[in-house]
């Protein structure tokens, strides 16, 4: 596979956009929930990457434009390649340059710093706003968004297992959960678990506890084993 200079340049210039997406989905409070970014080929992912890269480059280019304005006012000059990495990057494919290697290094260094700064700033912003606005929490975590600002949650999971015609379930502290891009459960981990069964009686469904002397320390349930789930936040901020 052959990559052209313009394609490689475009991929590098999108790096802050990918850092922006990482900052969104790995920011926020230190929750045990793990939001998953949208699929790479979705319109949402493309919009996030391109808009994040555009905003990051706009901010960085604005800073260098301000520096150049100051240099123009002071009538400053330089003998090395242009200090603005965007000017350097756009001229890399044009002829020979005695400072070409230095120009490549300078452009990539600025791009790396910009990507790291974008990730850090986005993560800080999401962490700050996530606690304030339920819409952002809902976009990241879906139906389980309220658990992201609580001290945890007690989950009641009805599984696909059956015992004498009754569905088997587990009650415990929600230790960890992974959601896919459609906000569906991929897997979850419960601690201090107790077993219960769902029994139909008198036209109603009753939850019958099956207490153990020592609760199950951990149990891992995958998507295929989960029929339904309910949860109660332990506390809120």
Secondary structure, DSSP 8 states (H G I E B T S, - for coil): ----HHHHHHHHHTHHHHHHHHHHHS-SS--SEE-----TTSHHHHHHHHHHHHHHHHHHHHHHHHHHHHHHHHT---SSS-S-HHHHHHTTTSS--TTHHHHHHHHHHHHHHHHHHHHHHHHHHHHHHHTT-HHHHHHHHGGGGGGGGBS-EEEEEEEEEEETTEEEEEEEEEEEEEE-TTS-EEEEEEEEEEEEEEEEETTEEEEEEE--SS-EEEEEEEGGGEEEEEEEES-B-
